[in-house]
Amino acid sequence: MQASNPSELAHTFGGTDSRPALSLSVALVPIVHEFAIFWAFTWRDWTTTIVPGTMYAIVAVRSLPVTLPFRSIAFGLGRTLVYLILLIYTFTSSNQISGVAEDRINKPDRPIPSGRISLQGAYIRWLASTAAFLILGAAEGVLPWTVLWVLLTIAQNFTAFGKHWFTRNAVFISLGTLCIMQPMWAQFAPTNPHEWRWVVTLSVLSGILFQVQDFRDIVGDRAIGRNTLPLAFGERSSRRVMAVLFALTPLFSSVVDFTSGYWGCGFGLGMLYLAYRVIQGTTKEYDHQTYMVSTCFTTRELG
């Protein structure tokens, strides 16, 4: 006798109907796909956004005179992580929308030039993540910082400000660092003069020193007419200037009480090492490693 439906057939052979599990697997496919797209858009920028932002939130927790319950800390860090994920998604998606020509040269593995998603799909993800980011910023009570980040993102990626070395790095990265750090602190602790001096110093140093990233992208920047430091003043001259700035950073940091003790000594040696690397750079890969080392030192300073 033939079973009349799949459930009866499964029962006949002593099995179970596995269709609900199959349906669940099918439902997970778009979620996994979107996470993969998010990762492809953002993975290069985690060390300058999500990692330091999360660490700064932990610093804020440690600064409190009382110990928060573990559940409150975990829930707060979860909210900050979602905030940072949306923050970086809004930036990288719009940055890659406006930089397709450059990415075809410098980073062809990114979602748009590789053909994983269309330009229209990237616009949809940018608008959706920006809307969610603004809503979350309002809910968390940090809307001014959220709005400032969105405005900076638009100016950086869709106007001429993003093509000049001064506004692209010194202005955007400095203000952008504040937009990343201050909402993280506000989740857990009130601001104070010492914290403001510390985060402003970090922001200014980031805006100055992160110009080292432009040595790795000279070919693509020249192709799209971007006026970065190496293209504006010449690569060798720019390398000398950046090496001097890295070498002087420990002195400046000690004057404003940004570093001290054993870590201050390690930070100083790290800056001298980076100054050496900037001078020695000859390839795109070497310059990229120099940039990544610089972000690691900045991130470690948050601890």
C-alpha positions, -999 to +999 in steps of 0.1 A: +000+000+000+013+034-009+015+062+017-008+091+008+015+119+019+051+125+029+043+124+066+027+090+063+056+078+041+081+089+069+060+071+095+059+039+073+097+037+073+100+047+110+113+082+103+101+117+109+090+145+087+120+168+083+103+196+064+102+221+093+140+219+097+144+223+059+121+254+060+142+268+088+174+263+068+158+280+038+148+309+060+183+313+073+198+316+038+190+354+033+202+361+069+235+344+063+238+362+029+232+396+045+258+389+072+283+379+045+276+411+026+280+432+058+313+415+066+325+421+030+317+458+033+332+463+068+359+439+078+388+462+069+375+489+093+367+469+124+401+478+140+393+516+137+356+515+147+340+484+164+371+473+183+382+507+198+346+517+204+338+486+224+371+490+243+361+526+251+328+515+265+346+490+287+369+518+299+338+538+308+325+509+329+358+506+347+358+544+355+326+541+375+329+543+413+305+514+417+304+480+402+275+474+378+256+441+378+270+417+351+236+416+334+236+454+330+271+455+316+264+427+291+232+443+280+248+477+276+278+463+257+253+445+234+236+478+226+268+495+219+279+467+196+247+471+176+252+509+175+288+504+162+277+478+136+252+503+122+277+531+124+304+513+103+278+499+079+265+534+071+300+546+063+315+517+044+284+512+022+283+548+012+320+550+008+320+520-015+291+534-035+311+565-043+344+547-047+336+519-072+362+532-097+389+533-071+379+499-056+382+483-091+419+492-088+428+490-051+402+466-036+384+446-064+372+420-038+347+444-023+310+436-029+302+461-057+333+457-080+333+420-075+297+418-086+283+403-054+257+430-052+245+458-075+249+495-070+212+497-063+215+470-037+243+490-020+221+521-020+193+502-003+216+488+024+231+523+030+197+539+034+183+511+056+213+511+079+213+549+081+177+550+091+182+522+117+213+540+130+194+573+135+165+556+152+189+537+176+208+569+183+176+587+193+166+557+215+200+557+232+200+595+239+231+602+216+213+615+186+235+646+181+266+624+177+246+601+154+235+629+132+270+644+131+284+610+120+258+608+092+266+643+080+303+636+081+297+604+062+278+622+034+304+650+032+332+625+031+318+602+005+296+624-017+313+658-018+347+673-027+356+674+010+364+637+008+390+642-019+413+666-001+439+653+023+431+678+051+393+675+052+395+637+044+418+629+073+425+657+097+388+669+099+368+638+092+388+613+112+392+636+141+355+644+144+346+609+134+366+595+163+347+617+187+314+604+171+326+568+178+339+572+213+316+597+230+284+577+225+302+546+239+312+566+271+277+581+274+261+546+276+278+540+310+293+571+325+290+609+326+316+629+308+342+648+327+371+672+319+397+645+321+378+622+298+373+650+273+410+659+273+419+623+267+394+616+239+402+649+221+439+641+222+431+606+208+409+621+181+435+647+170+463+622+169+441+598+148+433+626+123+470+634+119+486+600+120+460+580+100+470+598+069+496+570+067+467+550+051+471+570+019+505+556+010+489+522+001+463+536-023+483+561-044+475+545-077+437+544-071+436+579-056+455+593-086+430+576-110+400+593-094+416+627-088+418+625-050+443+649-035+459+629-007+491+639+011+514+618-010+499+632-042+498+668-030+533+670-017+551+641-033+555+606-018+591+610-004+584+644+012+552+631+027+569+600+041+595+622+058+568+645+073+547+615+085+579+599+100+586+631+120+550+633+132+551+597+144+585+603+161+572+634+179+539+618+190+553+603+223+566+637+234+532+654+227+514+625+244+534+628+276+529+666+277+491+662+276+491+632+300+479+608+273+505+582+281+525+573+312+544+545+329+555+513+312+528+516+285+540+551+278+575+537+271+561+509+249+539+534+230+569+556+224+589+527+210+560+517+188+557+552+174+594+552+166+590+518+149+562+532+128+583+562+118+609+538+106+583+518+086+569+549+070+603+558+057+611+523+045+577+517+027+580+508-010+551+486-017+513+487-012+514+456+009+541+470+032+523+503+036+490+485+044+508+465+072+522+498+085+487+513+087+473+482+104+501+484+130+493+520+137+456+512+143+466+484+167+487+509+187+458+534+189+434+506+199+457+493+226+459+528+241+422+525+249+430+498+274 
